[in-house]
């Protein structure tokens, strides 16, 4: 990484430390927040946004400002998660805004702005990431499986398949798998989405 990009990412990390938590009166889940910030007309659990977007919005493994990064469902994060890309620093580093990202020392329902995210996938396909953890002032030890980026543009030539989408229960390989195994998504089959997507409650 050149010095300009390093400085930019350092600034992003500083923003994450300073603005990682919103004011105490903010309480919102990730889906309505991402929908408002991105303009995407998608609803329901965060992990379903990838499949909902098929044929409606462009999807690929390349981050761009305004796109939404879709996290797969795993363990306690059974509804998945969505975050809005605000800045791309380099091919493995982005800055996002998102809401309701919980953890020790982090109150759920808060809005977090200027949060640094790094791609930890071996193939640099953004199939697994680490998220800046403000209380620890580090990226933590957990790799989160992701499905890809949903863009506000219509489907087109920039669409690309997601490896995670093809086999959501497969164990994702990351560059740091030996020291930090990637959590497995739930092994039960994904439910069929109802016809009325808008009737799905927003979760996480």
ZABA-618377 format. One line per field, with one value per atom (N, C-alpha, C, CB): chain; x, y, z; residue in three letters; atom name. Coordinates in steps of 0.001 Angstrom, whole numbers, plus 500000, padded with zeros to 6 digits. Last residue first. Glycine has a CB too. Layout:
chain	(A|...)
c1	(X|...)
c2	(Y|...)
c3	(Z|...)
resn	(ALA|...)
name	(CA|...)
END
This chain:
chain	(A|A|A|A|A|A|A|A|A|A|A|A|A|A|A|A|A|A|A|A|A|A|A|A|A|A|A|A|A|A|A|A|A|A|A|A|A|A|A|A|A|A|A|A|A|A|A|A|A|A|A|A|A|A|A|A|A|A|A|A|A|A|A|A|A|A|A|A|A|A|A|A|A|A|A|A|A|A|A|A|A|A|A|A|A|A|A|A|A|A|A|A|A|A|A|A|A|A|A|A|A|A|A|A|A|A|A|A|A|A|A|A|A|A|A|A|A|A|A|A|A|A|A|A|A|A|A|A|A|A|A|A|A|A|A|A|A|A|A|A|A|A|A|A|A|A|A|A|A|A|A|A|A|A|A|A|A|A|A|A|A|A|A|A|A|A|A|A|A|A|A|A|A|A|A|A|A|A|A|A|A|A|A|A|A|A|A|A|A|A|A|A|A|A|A|A|A|A|A|A|A|A|A|A|A|A|A|A|A|A|A|A|A|A|A|A|A|A|A|A|A|A|A|A|A|A|A|A|A|A|A|A|A|A|A|A|A|A|A|A|A|A|A|A|A|A|A|A|A|A|A|A|A|A|A|A|A|A|A|A|A|A|A|A|A|A|A|A|A|A|A|A|A|A|A|A|A|A|A|A|A|A|A|A|A|A|A|A|A|A|A|A|A|A|A|A|A|A|A|A|A|A|A|A|A|A|A|A|A|A|A|A|A|A|A|A|A|A|A|A|A|A|A|A|A|A|A|A|A|A|A|A|A|A|A|A|A|A|A|A|A|A|A|A|A|A|A|A|A|A|A|A|A|A|A|A|A|A|A|A|A|A|A|A|A|A|A|A|A|A|A|A|A|A|A|A|A|A|A|A|A|A|A|A|A|A|A|A|A|A|A|A|A|A|A|A|A|A|A|A|A|A|A|A|A|A|A|A|A|A|A|A|A|A|A|A|A|A|A|A|A|A|A|A|A|A|A|A|A|A|A|A|A|A|A|A|A|A|A|A|A|A|A|A|A|A|A|A|A|A|A|A|A|A|A|A|A|A|A|A|A|A|A|A|A|A|A|A|A|A|A|A|A|A|A|A|A|A|A|A|A|A|A|A|A|A|A|A|A|A|A|A|A|A|A|A|A|A|A|A|A|A|A|A|A|A|A|A|A|A|A|A|A|A|A|A|A|A|A|A|A|A|A|A|A|A|A|A|A|A|A|A|A|A|A|A|A|A|A|A|A|A|A|A|A|A|A|A|A|A|A|A|A|A|A|A|A|A|A|A|A|A|A|A|A|A|A|A|A|A|A|A|A|A|A|A|A|A|A|A|A|A|A|A|A|A|A|A|A|A|A|A|A|A|A|A|A|A|A|A|A|A|A|A|A|A|A|A|A|A|A|A|A|A|A|A|A|A|A|A|A|A|A|A|A|A|A|A|A|A|A|A|A|A|A|A|A|A|A|A|A|A|A|A|A|A|A|A|A|A|A|A|A|A|A|A|A|A|A|A|A|A|A|A|A|A|A|A|A|A|A|A|A|A|A|A|A|A|A|A|A|A|A|A|A|A|A|A|A|A|A|A|A|A|A|A|A|A|A|A|A|A|A|A|A|A|A|A|A|A|A|A|A|A|A|A|A|A|A|A|A|A|A|A|A|A|A|A|A|A|A|A|A|A|A|A|A|A|A|A|A|A|A|A|A|A|A|A|A|A|A|A|A|A|A|A|A|A|A|A|A|A|A|A|A|A|A|A|A|A|A|A|A|A|A|A|A|A|A|A|A|A|A|A|A|A|A|A|A|A|A|A|A|A|A|A|A|A|A|A|A|A|A|A|A|A|A|A|A|A|A|A|A|A|A|A)
c1	(467925|469330|469664|470255|465179|465861|467329|465703|462019|463449|464076|463714|459601|460071|461580|459728|458140|459112|459535|460323|456620|455967|456931|454822|458087|457910|457257|457086|457849|459081|458872|460204|455582|455533|456748|454240|456409|456186|456221|454848|459092|457687|457559|456867|461892|461383|459925|462212|462478|462064|461480|461047|465274|463848|463560|463051|468213|467619|466136|468348|468823|468570|467897|467705|471284|469931|469665|468889|473765|473718|472311|474294|474812|473915|473776|472534|478315|476911|476058|476446|481177|480334|478935|480292|483838|482642|481825|481793|487200|485996|484777|485909|489812|488911|487667|488511|492630|491274|490312|491210|494937|494858|493461|495821|494345|495037|494921|496492|493169|492336|493012|491976|493937|494305|493551|494044|492901|494343|494805|494830|490236|490776|492279|490119|487535|488969|489464|489751|484437|485186|486645|484594|482676|483600|484466|484479|479364|480764|481635|481265|476853|477225|478667|476302|476457|476469|476869|475139|477487|477530|477596|478743|476909|476810|476754|477987|477439|476065|475903|475635|480178|479395|477957|479455|480887|481214|480396|482706|478713|479367|479654|478502|479118|478607|479376|478667|478608|479488|478935|480914|477922|477475|478471|476092|478625|479486|479014|479556|476728|477960|478858|478709|473805|474511|475793|474803|471032|471894|472544|471091|471350|470594|471540|469750|472884|472676|471906|474020|473472|472216|471919|472249|474714|474873|473522|475830|475885|474711|474805|473364|478597|478122|476918|479245|478679|479072|478464|478668|478477|477989|478383|476499|480769|479916|479565|480614|481715|481445|480478|480882|484094|482666|482458|481912|486521|486258|484775|487164|487668|486653|486547|485307|489291|489806|488827|490166|489839|489338|489910|487846|490901|489957|489454|490589|490913|491560|490481|492321|489949|490809|491621|491751|488067|489389|490404|489299|485870|486333|487735|485363|485728|486134|486601|484998|486752|486095|486572|486386|486286|486934|486094|487165|485885|485297|485979|483767|486927|486995|486555|488437|485403|485946|486139|485028|485012|485137|485852|485893|484792|483895|484037|484171|486315|485425|484401|484709|488221|486890|485849|486459|490880|490547|489210|491649|491311|491209|490933|490126|491246|492487|492494|492691|489720|489623|490932|488489|489554|490479|490421|490176|489236|488964|490001|488979|488249|489294|488845|490616|486821|486586|487699|485171|486166|487091|486779|488546|483541|484063|484939|482895|482039|483474|484153|484095|479577|480030|481545|479523|476934|478395|478858|479054|474153|474678|476184|473979|472831|473537|473917|474781|471811|470874|471534|469879|473783|473072|472063|472370|476736|475299|474612|474735|479685|478984|477485|479465|480866|481178|480507|482638|480822|481157|481544|482297|478385|479612|479879|480794|476611|476800|478139|475719|475500|476610|476982|477854|473512|473170|474248|471873|474532|473816|473658|472436|477180|476172|475552|476782|479445|478533|477524|477830|482886|481435|480742|481046|485713|485116|483608|485614|488063|486964|486546|485761|490603|490206|489119|491417|491665|491312|490783|492500|492246|491505|491102|492322|491662|492406|491640|493892|489422|490790|491756|491189|486297|487205|488623|486951|483596|484888|485631|485744|481142|481305|482589|481289|478847|480224|480264|480762|476741|476854|478302|475906|475832|476581|476785|477951|473904|474195|474881|472891|473610|473885|474126|475126|471915|472885|473080|472443|470385|469666|470612|468839|472112|471303|470493|470371|474498|474075|473202|475314|475195|474292|473794|474991|475870|475761|474728|477058|475301|476142|475801|477656|474425|473991|474927|472521|476608|475818|475397|476614|476331|476935|476021|477199|476756|475808|476568|474869|477319|477993|477039|479352|476051|475790|476508|474264|477435|477008|476783|478061|478498|477064|476534|476713|481622|480830|479346|481342|482173|482123|481303|481520|483786|483176|483237|483854|483031|483853|483175|484114|481608|482536|483455|483372|478148|479458|480327|480131|475109|475772|477139|474915|472562|473855|474466|474815|469114|470272|471539|470373|467407|466894|468012|466101|468516|467645|467098|466524|468864|469084|468048|469031|468198|468710|468888|470025|467527|466468|466916|466019|470052|469158|468022|468591|471065|471814|470889|472948|469247|469364|470099|470086|469282|468437|468584|466987|470769|471413|470601|471627|468919|470042|470629|471107|465400|466698|467843|466804|463500|463690|465082|463387|464152|463543|463885|462019|465050|465130|464711|466569|465719|464385|464374|463308|468423|467981|466623|469011|469395|468298|467817|468712|471364|471729|470659|472022|470177|471436|471789|472533|467826|467740|469005|467496|468933|467963|467874|466566|470485|471137|470203|471599|468394|469451|470126|470485|466822|466252|467303|465257|469032|468302|467657|467239|470079|470931|470138|471941|467936|468575|469255|467541|468427|467902|468611|468080|468669|468363|467692|467455|470110|469963|469709|471218|470671|469263|469045|468670|473418|472676|471229|472724|475093|474571|473630|473850|477185|476353|475893|475152|480542|479267|478497|479465|482762|482233|480909|483202|484160|482748|482115|482547|486798|486119|484615|486638|487497|487695|486898|489173|486906|486206|486315|486771|488722|487297|486507|486786|491021|490851|489390|491725|490574|490641|490456|491979|490741|489495|489447|489331|493382|492355|491014|492232|494531|494798|493765|496205|493708|493134|493380|493717|495212|493752|493116|493311|497795|497331|495809|497925|497818|498043|497518|499549|497504|496436|496573|496447|499961|498684|497537|498422|501909|501744|500426|502889|500606|501429|501077|501246|500848|500000|500886|499039)
c2	(492390|492739|494057|491635|492542|491993|492373|490483|493506|493798|493258|495322|491124|492080|492300|491587|491055|490478|491499|489963|492369|491993|491342|491061|492700|493872|493531|494910|490282|490572|491707|490925|488254|489622|489923|489877|485610|486481|487939|486155|484456|484637|485610|485132|482399|483728|483827|484783|479340|480006|481357|479155|479013|478992|479709|479621|477050|478383|478303|479329|474185|474799|476159|473880|474343|474050|474765|474473|475222|474120|473821|472881|478627|477578|476496|478160|479093|479492|478332|479932|478867|478248|478826|476723|481255|480582|480006|481539|480595|481321|480580|481498|480530|479826|480658|478465|481900|482392|481740|483927|480622|481234|481721|482379|479566|478742|479309|478603|481608|480501|479683|479604|483936|483735|482559|484995|483986|484060|483763|485423|481539|482888|482824|483647|479764|479769|481208|478944|478738|479707|479691|481108|475824|476544|477457|475562|476030|475605|476424|475728|476946|476177|475694|474999|478267|479059|478288|479649|478128|477093|477756|476141|480400|479093|477980|478872|482460|482237|480846|483302|482388|482077|481781|483226|483213|481849|481434|481719|485038|484966|483524|485615|486268|485311|485378|483904|489671|488524|487580|488960|492483|491448|490306|490938|494213|494185|493175|495560|494123|493389|493320|494017|494199|494413|493624|495877|495518|494383|494621|493070|499045|497898|496751|498289|500337|500277|499020|500320|500050|500719|500707|502144|496764|498139|498750|498200|494607|494952|496432|494612|492410|493792|493962|494768|489320|490216|491596|489642|487676|487183|488065|487053|486737|487689|487137|489068|485674|485338|486332|483916|487200|487069|486734|488368|486254|486506|486243|485602|487546|486790|487238|486926|489101|487791|486996|486992|492694|491500|490223|491466|494985|494291|492991|494012|497507|496518|495890|495422|498630|499401|498481|500306|497500|496892|497622|495495|499178|499023|498423|498154|498951|500179|499968|501144|496921|496792|497927|495406|496562|497309|497250|498770|493288|494604|495277|494495|491177|491550|493000|491344|488865|490154|490208|491290|486930|486985|488268|485747|487393|486369|486244|485020|489117|489676|488665|490884|487993|488092|488606|486732|487251|488664|488854|489417|484614|484975|486457|484165|484494|484132|484610|482623|487219|486032|485776|486188|489468|488439|487175|488094|492885|491610|490590|491765|495046|494482|493135|494324|498151|496727|496231|496487|500843|500181|498692|500392|503100|501843|501151|500904|505494|505498|504265|506720|504977|505614|505592|507046|503221|503317|503866|501926|503438|503680|503890|504921|500909|502145|502225|502264|498440|499475|500794|499689|497363|497104|498211|495739|498717|498592|498402|499825|497141|497875|497644|497421|495496|496917|497756|497109|492792|493242|494717|492397|493522|492928|493420|493249|494519|494272|493652|493396|496836|495876|495659|496386|498680|497483|496413|496904|499887|500012|498650|500666|501516|500489|500686|499082|502516|502956|501834|504329|501637|501484|502261|500001|501447|502100|502032|503595|498856|499782|500416|499059|496985|497828|498808|498586|495674|494881|495702|494105|497504|496306|495434|495497|500545|499774|498472|499513|502110|502555|501861|502290|503335|502236|502779|501640|504373|504682|503391|505605|503429|504877|505250|505521|500849|501257|502775|500521|499770|500627|501088|501853|496460|497686|498460|497364|493905|494718|496009|495030|490476|491889|492598|492053|487605|488245|489703|488140|486467|487250|487886|488327|485269|484392|485138|483587|485590|486568|485855|487253|483361|484310|485377|484972|481601|481558|482487|481868|483604|482649|482712|482944|484760|484439|483391|483930|487049|485828|485607|484611|490485|489456|488238|489993|492589|491664|490575|491039|495946|494669|493775|494866|498090|497466|496125|497286|501113|499710|499188|498835|503584|503506|502085|504214|502955|503791|503745|505241|499492|500861|501680|500937|496291|497378|498712|497506|493463|494673|495813|495079|491224|491142|492363|489863|492064|491524|491502|492351|493047|492381|491896|491196|495388|494786|494202|495832|494504|495374|494626|495872|492566|493900|494922|493849|490112|490589|491980|489655|489801|489147|489612|487613|490784|491738|491130|492296|488582|489508|490416|490352|487544|486820|487714|485595|489581|489130|488445|488176|489844|490925|490469|492123|487926|487673|488744|487576|488882|487899|487640|486592|490639|491153|490152|491609|490026|489712|490155|488212|492721|491436|491249|490329|494338|494228|492880|494408|496956|495563|495490|494985|499196|498813|497313|499175|501345|500045|499694|498944|503620|503782|502478|504692|503743|503295|503579|501822|504697|505272|504926|504818|503125|504587|505193|505156|500539|500886|502404|500296|500664|500466|500836|499011|501005|501996|501883|501831|498721|500024|501109|500450|496819|496808|498153|495734|497169|497421|497560|496306|499066|497848|498116|496696|501646|501205|499929|502299|504277|502852|502397|502570|507004|506306|504826|506500|508166|508091|507393|509479|508234|507258|507122|507623|508497|509060|508061|510394|505758|506927|507459|506601|504717|504597|505894|504250|505440|504085|503894|503114|507785|507841|506468|508607|507215|508393|508341|509606|504858|504960|506113|505132|505515|504391|504479|503048|507531|507846|506750|508054|505971|507012|507414|508244|504468|503792|504791|503051|506517|505772|505054|504772|507257|508231|507542|509304|504953|505345|506350|505930|505132|504076|504353|502715|507341|507379|506323|507184|506419|507551|507622|508863|504413|504065|505174|503816|505903|504986|504596|503732|507297|508012|507141|508504|505313|506130|506874|507121|502216|503411|504280|504195|498819|500000|501234|500004)
c3	(512710|512934|512268|512410|510411|511561|511542|511603|509306|509281|510550|509139|508201|509201|509062|510624|504992|505897|506937|505128|503213|504451|505436|504164|500928|501783|503112|501067|499579|500300|501295|499320|498891|499363|500229|500140|498496|497347|497775|496669|500664|500288|499132|501482|499972|500246|499842|499520|501581|500355|500696|499574|503837|503535|502236|504666|503426|503455|503113|502476|505525|504219|504359|503363|508184|507725|506399|508791|508969|508009|507502|508633|509138|509612|508550|509974|508285|508299|508813|506882|510412|509396|509459|509572|510830|511320|510180|512133|510008|509634|510162|508100|512459|511544|511255|512128|512859|513102|512130|512975|512199|513521|513865|513612|509704|510681|512090|510301|508186|508651|509736|507494|507017|508403|509006|509204|504473|504600|506021|504174|504373|504488|504673|505655|503065|503344|503381|502282|504409|503634|504054|503796|504078|504955|504110|505781|502753|502645|503569|501199|502702|503884|503835|504040|500287|501516|502748|501737|497385|498413|499787|498197|495912|495278|496317|494334|497692|497271|496673|496262|497910|499100|498732|500099|495413|495809|497018|496111|493395|494698|495034|495795|490039|491015|492322|490455|489043|489174|490217|489538|486953|487869|487901|487475|485026|486201|487238|486822|483058|482817|484047|481680|485151|483897|483844|483698|486990|486626|485278|486598|487901|487410|487064|486180|490928|489483|489100|488744|493554|493234|491740|493737|494403|493951|493581|492755|496824|496019|495697|496768|497184|497227|496310|496825|499132|498060|498241|496720|501343|500055|498886|500094|504003|503294|501915|503168|507243|505840|505222|505722|509319|509029|507554|509398|511607|510187|509939|509258|514690|513958|512514|514634|516247|515845|514996|517063|515838|516493|515903|516413|514865|514009|514621|512681|517508|516643|515764|517485|519892|518991|518081|519796|521462|521478|520636|521020|520883|522268|522366|523037|517924|518609|520048|518605|515586|516878|517768|517529|512135|513206|514480|512783|510890|511107|512296|511341|508246|509657|509783|510238|505901|506308|507820|505848|502942|504392|504782|504933|500307|500848|502358|500189|498727|499742|500249|499187|497189|496592|497592|496050|497647|497539|496833|496795|498227|496814|496586|496166|500997|500311|498863|500358|502769|501916|501196|500899|504272|504747|503895|506194|503898|503238|503691|501686|506550|505697|505134|506485|507435|507164|506249|506513|509666|508746|508650|509199|509816|510361|509308|510808|509720|509477|510023|510078|512288|511057|510954|510980|513591|513603|512258|513894|515668|514323|514447|513641|517915|517617|516142|518488|518437|518032|517695|519102|521239|519995|519723|520046|522501|522690|521345|523416|523199|522140|522313|520710|525047|525128|524064|525041|522866|524220|524233|524796|520270|520769|522171|519848|517225|518643|518980|519142|515185|515208|516666|514365|514441|515217|515165|514721|511208|512481|513131|512273|509304|509546|510917|509429|506841|507885|508070|507523|506037|505950|507063|506018|503988|505155|504976|505319|503020|502772|504095|502095|501517|502641|502219|503200|499354|500524|501702|500964|497383|497000|498182|496049|499256|498280|498072|498747|500067|500315|499371|501769|499405|499107|499249|497666|501485|500858|500563|501766|502261|502137|501409|503508|502019|501715|501522|500437|504560|503374|503197|503487|505495|505784|504487|506457|507062|505877|506309|505076|508128|508420|507091|509389|509544|508669|509059|507209|511440|510439|509425|511116|513221|512368|511310|513221|514771|513769|512732|513086|516202|516858|515889|518041|513262|514712|515293|515306|510384|511107|512591|510875|507187|508545|509148|508549|505420|505519|506967|504989|504627|505471|505512|506905|501955|502576|503325|501512|501483|501719|502502|502492|499088|500384|500450|500621|497627|497577|498996|496836|498150|497933|497870|496681|496637|497535|497157|497505|495966|495484|496471|494047|495808|496573|495843|497916|494035|493973|494725|492506|493465|494594|494655|494498|492716|492397|493653|491280|491213|492335|491879|492875|490404|490081|491351|489436|490997|491172|490770|492634|489909|490244|490369|491541|489590|488531|488758|488360|493046|491753|490734|491904|495520|494536|493150|495007|497058|496646|495509|497829|497580|496691|496194|497399|499257|498082|497088|498494|501363|500375|499122|500986|503285|502111|501041|502528|505396|504523|503259|505273|506732|505959|504979|506880|506425|507020|506115|507304|504818|505483|506034|504541|501618|502934|503567|502838|499335|499768|501226|499569|497515|497963|498265|496891|498274|497767|498353|498101|499435|498487|497895|497389|501390|500036|498998|500048|503735|503295|501853|504198|503971|503922|503326|505325|504051|503004|502849|503333|506352|505052|503911|504897|508257|508124|506756|509248|508011|507652|507489|508695|508732|507463|507140|507493|511335|510168|508870|510021|513587|513117|511772|512995|516018|514728|514335|513635|517967|518103|516826|519348|519580|518308|518562|517425|521982|521619|520278|521575|522284|523063|522623|524506|519087|520319|520979|520049|517955|517766|519112|516876|517642|518326|518171|519817|516110|515987|516669|516535|516036|515717|515585|514457|516823|517341|517185|516668|515561|517005|517595|517325|512940|513569|515079|513074|512507|512512|513193|511092|512550|513570|513666|513251|510281|511576|512706|511734|508408|508554|509887|507416|508666|509020|509235|507931|507702|509082|509563|509214|505091|505912|507388|505522|504307|504203|505084|502756|504691|505487|505486|504956|502763|504171|505081|504440|500446|500846|502311|499964|500558|500491|500948|499079|500544|501753|501746|501886|499118|499114|500316|497800|500000|500000|500000|501220)
resn	(UNK|UNK|UNK|UNK|UNK|UNK|UNK|UNK|UNK|UNK|UNK|UNK|UNK|UNK|UNK|UNK|UNK|UNK|UNK|UNK|UNK|UNK|UNK|UNK|UNK|UNK|UNK|UNK|UNK|UNK|UNK|UNK|UNK|UNK|UNK|UNK|UNK|UNK|UNK|UNK|UNK|UNK|UNK|UNK|UNK|UNK|UNK|UNK|UNK|UNK|UNK|UNK|UNK|UNK|UNK|UNK|UNK|UNK|UNK|UNK|UNK|UNK|UNK|UNK|UNK|UNK|UNK|UNK|UNK|UNK|UNK|UNK|UNK|UNK|UNK|UNK|UNK|UNK|UNK|UNK|UNK|UNK|UNK|UNK|UNK|UNK|UNK|UNK|UNK|UNK|UNK|UNK|UNK|UNK|UNK|UNK|UNK|UNK|UNK|UNK|UNK|UNK|UNK|UNK|UNK|UNK|UNK|UNK|UNK|UNK|UNK|UNK|UNK|UNK|UNK|UNK|UNK|UNK|UNK|UNK|UNK|UNK|UNK|UNK|UNK|UNK|UNK|UNK|UNK|UNK|UNK|UNK|UNK|UNK|UNK|UNK|UNK|UNK|UNK|UNK|UNK|UNK|UNK|UNK|UNK|UNK|UNK|UNK|UNK|UNK|UNK|UNK|UNK|UNK|UNK|UNK|UNK|UNK|UNK|UNK|UNK|UNK|UNK|UNK|UNK|UNK|UNK|UNK|UNK|UNK|UNK|UNK|UNK|UNK|UNK|UNK|UNK|UNK|UNK|UNK|UNK|UNK|UNK|UNK|UNK|UNK|UNK|UNK|UNK|UNK|UNK|UNK|UNK|UNK|UNK|UNK|UNK|UNK|UNK|UNK|UNK|UNK|UNK|UNK|UNK|UNK|UNK|UNK|UNK|UNK|UNK|UNK|UNK|UNK|UNK|UNK|UNK|UNK|UNK|UNK|UNK|UNK|UNK|UNK|UNK|UNK|UNK|UNK|UNK|UNK|UNK|UNK|UNK|UNK|UNK|UNK|UNK|UNK|UNK|UNK|UNK|UNK|UNK|UNK|UNK|UNK|UNK|UNK|UNK|UNK|UNK|UNK|UNK|UNK|UNK|UNK|UNK|UNK|UNK|UNK|UNK|UNK|UNK|UNK|UNK|UNK|UNK|UNK|UNK|UNK|UNK|UNK|UNK|UNK|UNK|UNK|UNK|UNK|UNK|UNK|UNK|UNK|UNK|UNK|UNK|UNK|UNK|UNK|UNK|UNK|UNK|UNK|UNK|UNK|UNK|UNK|UNK|UNK|UNK|UNK|UNK|UNK|UNK|UNK|UNK|UNK|UNK|UNK|UNK|UNK|UNK|UNK|UNK|UNK|UNK|UNK|UNK|UNK|UNK|UNK|UNK|UNK|UNK|UNK|UNK|UNK|UNK|UNK|UNK|UNK|UNK|UNK|UNK|UNK|UNK|UNK|UNK|UNK|UNK|UNK|UNK|UNK|UNK|UNK|UNK|UNK|UNK|UNK|UNK|UNK|UNK|UNK|UNK|UNK|UNK|UNK|UNK|UNK|UNK|UNK|UNK|UNK|UNK|UNK|UNK|UNK|UNK|UNK|UNK|UNK|UNK|UNK|UNK|UNK|UNK|UNK|UNK|UNK|UNK|UNK|UNK|UNK|UNK|UNK|UNK|UNK|UNK|UNK|UNK|UNK|UNK|UNK|UNK|UNK|UNK|UNK|UNK|UNK|UNK|UNK|UNK|UNK|UNK|UNK|UNK|UNK|UNK|UNK|UNK|UNK|UNK|UNK|UNK|UNK|UNK|UNK|UNK|UNK|UNK|UNK|UNK|UNK|UNK|UNK|UNK|UNK|UNK|UNK|UNK|UNK|UNK|UNK|UNK|UNK|UNK|UNK|UNK|UNK|UNK|UNK|UNK|UNK|UNK|UNK|UNK|UNK|UNK|UNK|UNK|UNK|UNK|UNK|UNK|UNK|UNK|UNK|UNK|UNK|UNK|UNK|UNK|UNK|UNK|UNK|UNK|UNK|UNK|UNK|UNK|UNK|UNK|UNK|UNK|UNK|UNK|UNK|UNK|UNK|UNK|UNK|UNK|UNK|UNK|UNK|UNK|UNK|UNK|UNK|UNK|UNK|UNK|UNK|UNK|UNK|UNK|UNK|UNK|UNK|UNK|UNK|UNK|UNK|UNK|UNK|UNK|UNK|UNK|UNK|UNK|UNK|UNK|UNK|UNK|UNK|UNK|UNK|UNK|UNK|UNK|UNK|UNK|UNK|UNK|UNK|UNK|UNK|UNK|UNK|UNK|UNK|UNK|UNK|UNK|UNK|UNK|UNK|UNK|UNK|UNK|UNK|UNK|UNK|UNK|UNK|UNK|UNK|UNK|UNK|UNK|UNK|UNK|UNK|UNK|UNK|UNK|UNK|UNK|UNK|UNK|UNK|UNK|UNK|UNK|UNK|UNK|UNK|UNK|UNK|UNK|UNK|UNK|UNK|UNK|UNK|UNK|UNK|UNK|UNK|UNK|UNK|UNK|UNK|UNK|UNK|UNK|UNK|UNK|UNK|UNK|UNK|UNK|UNK|UNK|UNK|UNK|UNK|UNK|UNK|UNK|UNK|UNK|UNK|UNK|UNK|UNK|UNK|UNK|UNK|UNK|UNK|UNK|UNK|UNK|UNK|UNK|UNK|UNK|UNK|UNK|UNK|UNK|UNK|UNK|UNK|UNK|UNK|UNK|UNK|UNK|UNK|UNK|UNK|UNK|UNK|UNK|UNK|UNK|UNK|UNK|UNK|UNK|UNK|UNK|UNK|UNK|UNK|UNK|UNK|UNK|UNK|UNK|UNK|UNK|UNK|UNK|UNK|UNK|UNK|UNK|UNK|UNK|UNK|UNK|UNK|UNK|UNK|UNK|UNK|UNK|UNK|UNK|UNK|UNK|UNK|UNK|UNK|UNK|UNK|UNK|UNK|UNK|UNK|UNK|UNK|UNK|UNK|UNK|UNK|UNK|UNK|UNK|UNK|UNK|UNK|UNK|UNK|UNK|UNK|UNK|UNK|UNK|UNK|UNK|UNK|UNK|UNK|UNK|UNK|UNK|UNK|UNK|UNK|UNK|UNK|UNK|UNK|UNK|UNK|UNK|UNK|UNK|UNK|UNK|UNK|UNK|UNK|UNK|UNK|UNK|UNK|UNK|UNK|UNK|UNK|UNK|UNK|UNK|UNK|UNK|UNK|UNK|UNK|UNK|UNK|UNK|UNK|UNK|UNK|UNK|UNK|UNK|UNK|UNK|UNK|UNK|UNK|UNK|UNK|UNK|UNK|UNK|UNK|UNK|UNK|UNK|UNK|UNK|UNK|UNK|UNK|UNK|UNK|UNK|UNK|UNK|UNK|UNK|UNK|UNK|UNK|UNK|UNK|UNK|UNK|UNK|UNK|UNK|UNK|UNK|UNK|UNK|UNK|UNK|UNK|UNK|UNK|UNK|UNK|UNK|UNK|UNK|UNK|UNK|UNK|UNK|UNK|UNK|UNK|UNK|UNK|UNK|UNK|UNK|UNK|UNK|UNK)
name	(N|CA|C|CB|N|CA|C|CB|N|CA|C|CB|N|CA|C|CB|N|CA|C|CB|N|CA|C|CB|N|CA|C|CB|N|CA|C|CB|N|CA|C|CB|N|CA|C|CB|N|CA|C|CB|N|CA|C|CB|N|CA|C|CB|N|CA|C|CB|N|CA|C|CB|N|CA|C|CB|N|CA|C|CB|N|CA|C|CB|N|CA|C|CB|N|CA|C|CB|N|CA|C|CB|N|CA|C|CB|N|CA|C|CB|N|CA|C|CB|N|CA|C|CB|N|CA|C|CB|N|CA|C|CB|N|CA|C|CB|N|CA|C|CB|N|CA|C|CB|N|CA|C|CB|N|CA|C|CB|N|CA|C|CB|N|CA|C|CB|N|CA|C|CB|N|CA|C|CB|N|CA|C|CB|N|CA|C|CB|N|CA|C|CB|N|CA|C|CB|N|CA|C|CB|N|CA|C|CB|N|CA|C|CB|N|CA|C|CB|N|CA|C|CB|N|CA|C|CB|N|CA|C|CB|N|CA|C|CB|N|CA|C|CB|N|CA|C|CB|N|CA|C|CB|N|CA|C|CB|N|CA|C|CB|N|CA|C|CB|N|CA|C|CB|N|CA|C|CB|N|CA|C|CB|N|CA|C|CB|N|CA|C|CB|N|CA|C|CB|N|CA|C|CB|N|CA|C|CB|N|CA|C|CB|N|CA|C|CB|N|CA|C|CB|N|CA|C|CB|N|CA|C|CB|N|CA|C|CB|N|CA|C|CB|N|CA|C|CB|N|CA|C|CB|N|CA|C|CB|N|CA|C|CB|N|CA|C|CB|N|CA|C|CB|N|CA|C|CB|N|CA|C|CB|N|CA|C|CB|N|CA|C|CB|N|CA|C|CB|N|CA|C|CB|N|CA|C|CB|N|CA|C|CB|N|CA|C|CB|N|CA|C|CB|N|CA|C|CB|N|CA|C|CB|N|CA|C|CB|N|CA|C|CB|N|CA|C|CB|N|CA|C|CB|N|CA|C|CB|N|CA|C|CB|N|CA|C|CB|N|CA|C|CB|N|CA|C|CB|N|CA|C|CB|N|CA|C|CB|N|CA|C|CB|N|CA|C|CB|N|CA|C|CB|N|CA|C|CB|N|CA|C|CB|N|CA|C|CB|N|CA|C|CB|N|CA|C|CB|N|CA|C|CB|N|CA|C|CB|N|CA|C|CB|N|CA|C|CB|N|CA|C|CB|N|CA|C|CB|N|CA|C|CB|N|CA|C|CB|N|CA|C|CB|N|CA|C|CB|N|CA|C|CB|N|CA|C|CB|N|CA|C|CB|N|CA|C|CB|N|CA|C|CB|N|CA|C|CB|N|CA|C|CB|N|CA|C|CB|N|CA|C|CB|N|CA|C|CB|N|CA|C|CB|N|CA|C|CB|N|CA|C|CB|N|CA|C|CB|N|CA|C|CB|N|CA|C|CB|N|CA|C|CB|N|CA|C|CB|N|CA|C|CB|N|CA|C|CB|N|CA|C|CB|N|CA|C|CB|N|CA|C|CB|N|CA|C|CB|N|CA|C|CB|N|CA|C|CB|N|CA|C|CB|N|CA|C|CB|N|CA|C|CB|N|CA|C|CB|N|CA|C|CB|N|CA|C|CB|N|CA|C|CB|N|CA|C|CB|N|CA|C|CB|N|CA|C|CB|N|CA|C|CB|N|CA|C|CB|N|CA|C|CB|N|CA|C|CB|N|CA|C|CB|N|CA|C|CB|N|CA|C|CB|N|CA|C|CB|N|CA|C|CB|N|CA|C|CB|N|CA|C|CB|N|CA|C|CB|N|CA|C|CB|N|CA|C|CB|N|CA|C|CB|N|CA|C|CB|N|CA|C|CB|N|CA|C|CB|N|CA|C|CB|N|CA|C|CB|N|CA|C|CB|N|CA|C|CB|N|CA|C|CB|N|CA|C|CB|N|CA|C|CB|N|CA|C|CB|N|CA|C|CB|N|CA|C|CB|N|CA|C|CB|N|CA|C|CB|N|CA|C|CB|N|CA|C|CB|N|CA|C|CB|N|CA|C|CB|N|CA|C|CB|N|CA|C|CB|N|CA|C|CB|N|CA|C|CB|N|CA|C|CB|N|CA|C|CB|N|CA|C|CB|N|CA|C|CB|N|CA|C|CB|N|CA|C|CB|N|CA|C|CB|N|CA|C|CB|N|CA|C|CB|N|CA|C|CB|N|CA|C|CB|N|CA|C|CB|N|CA|C|CB|N|CA|C|CB)
END
